[in-house]
Amino acid sequence: MKIPVIAAIVVAAFMHAPSGAHAEADKYDVYAVRFATIAGFPVSSLIAGADRSRRVDIAMTMWVLKGADGRVALVDSGFHRDQYFTQFAVKDFVMPNEALAPLGLKAADVTDIFLSHMHWDHAGGIDLFPTARVWLQKEEYEYYTGAAWQARNTHGGIDPDDVLELVKRNIAGRVTLLAGEDEVSISGIAFHVGGKHTWQSQFVSAQTRSG
């Protein structure tokens, strides 16, 4: 299987926020939650043309966005399926749902998952948060639930079980498909496209309490 690039997920603060009480409800505390380390990952899989012999340890991280209005959103969901523990040297692993405990959160508290893209290390924990609504780009969803599987080399890094979980979540009415840039669906949150890490990957920005 083609080893996917481990994408950096950017959570940025807007420069200006609206005034008044409503503005406070639109702001978020943002936390980085480390749930594992992949040891000895080849740099050449991250950077084109890099020395093939060079390897690095990669911190596997989810972002947690806690809103004053009670919203608890994850940027990506981690992974937990067995095959990745034999394919990679995974150290210090904590189940992504259990990794939220230091923040006083349980899986049932997570209201939303902002999915950056469909690679196994980002989409592989959706099933651990069964009541969360998943937000991803419409083109990403349509491609990896359809055309990507018509050839052998067009779905590298995508786990079929993650695709099935996402389809089930959609059937249950807990998926929102975004059509490109979106700054209005959730107050204080914006979704952005660019980079084409996968078919239509996205990244998220959030207004923060700290400014």
Residue pairs with C-beta under 8 A, 6 or more apart in sequence:
1 87
1 156
1 157
2 153
2 156
2 157
3 42
3 45
3 157
4 45
4 119
4 120
4 121
4 156
4 157
5 45
5 46
5 197
6 38
6 41
6 46
6 58
6 121
7 116
7 117
7 119
7 122
7 195
7 197
7 201
9 63
9 75
9 76
9 116
9 203
9 204
10 203
10 204
10 205
11 30
11 63
11 65
11 75
11 204
11 205
11 206
12 205
12 206
13 205
13 206
13 207
13 208
13 210
13 211
14 190
14 205
14 206
14 207
17 23
17 26
17 27
17 188
17 207
17 211
18 26
22 187
24 68
24 209
25 67
25 68
25 69
25 187
25 188
26 67
26 68
26 69
26 187
26 188
26 207
27 67
27 68
27 188
27 207
27 208
27 209
28 65
28 66
28 67
28 68
28 71
28 73
28 188
28 189
28 206
28 207
28 208
28 209
29 65
29 66
29 208
29 209
30 63
30 64
30 65
30 66
30 206
30 208
31 63
31 64
31 66
31 103
32 61
32 62
32 63
32 64
33 61
33 62
33 63
33 64
33 96
33 99
33 100
33 102
33 103
34 59
34 60
34 61
34 99
35 60
35 61
35 62
35 78
35 93
35 94
35 95
35 96
35 99
36 60
36 78
36 90
36 91
36 92
36 93
36 94
37 57
37 58
37 59
37 60
37 90
37 91
37 92
38 57
38 58
38 60
38 88
38 89
38 90
38 91
39 57
39 89
39 90
39 91
40 55
40 56
40 57
40 89
41 55
41 56
41 57
41 58
41 88
42 52
42 54
42 55
43 50
43 51
43 54
43 55
43 56
44 50
44 51
44 52
44 54
46 56
57 91
60 78
60 79
60 121
62 74
62 75
62 76
62 77
62 78
62 96
62 99
63 74
63 75
63 76
63 204
64 72
64 73
64 74
64 75
64 100
64 103
64 105
65 71
65 72
65 73
65 74
65 75
65 114
65 189
65 206
66 72
66 103
67 73
67 188
68 209
70 111
71 111
71 112
71 186
72 105
72 109
72 110
72 111
72 112
73 110
73 111
73 112
73 113
73 114
73 189
74 110
74 112
74 113
74 114
74 129
74 132
75 114
75 116
75 204
76 113
76 114
76 115
76 116
76 122
76 123
76 125
77 96
77 113
77 115
77 122
77 123
77 124
77 125
77 126
77 128
77 129
78 96
78 99
78 121
78 122
78 124
78 125
78 128
79 96
79 120
79 121
79 122
79 124
79 125
80 95
80 96
80 124
80 125
80 128
81 120
81 124
81 159
81 161
84 90
84 120
84 121
84 124
85 93
95 128
96 125
96 128
97 106
97 107
97 125
97 128
97 129
100 106
100 107
100 109
100 110
107 128
107 129
107 130
107 131
108 131
110 129
110 131
110 132
111 131
111 132
111 133
112 132
112 133
112 134
112 135
112 186
113 126
113 129
113 132
113 133
113 134
113 135
114 135
114 136
114 189
114 191
114 202
114 204
115 122
115 123
115 126
115 134
115 135
115 136
115 140
115 202
116 122
116 197
116 201
116 202
116 203
116 204
117 123
117 136
117 140
117 197
117 198
117 201
117 202
118 136
118 140
118 144
118 157
118 158
118 162
118 163
118 166
118 198
118 199
119 157
119 158
119 197
119 198
120 157
120 158
120 159
120 162
123 158
123 159
123 162
123 166
124 159
124 162
126 132
126 134
126 162
126 165
126 166
126 169
127 165
131 174
132 174
133 174
133 175
133 176
134 166
134 169
134 174
134 175
134 176
135 175
135 176
135 178
135 185
135 191
136 166
136 175
136 177
136 178
136 202
137 177
137 178
137 179
137 180
137 191
137 193
137 200
137 201
137 202
138 177
138 178
138 179
138 200
139 199
139 200
140 198
140 199
140 200
140 201
140 202
141 166
141 170
141 175
141 177
143 199
143 200
144 155
144 158
144 163
144 198
144 199
145 163
145 166
145 167
147 154
148 154
148 155
148 158
148 199
149 155
157 198
158 198
166 175
169 175
176 185
178 185
178 191
178 202
180 193
181 190
181 191
181 192
181 193
182 190
182 191
183 190
183 191
185 191
188 206
188 207
189 204
189 205
189 206
189 207
190 204
190 205
190 206
191 202
191 203
191 204
192 202
192 203
192 204
192 205
193 200
193 201
193 202
194 203
195 201
195 203
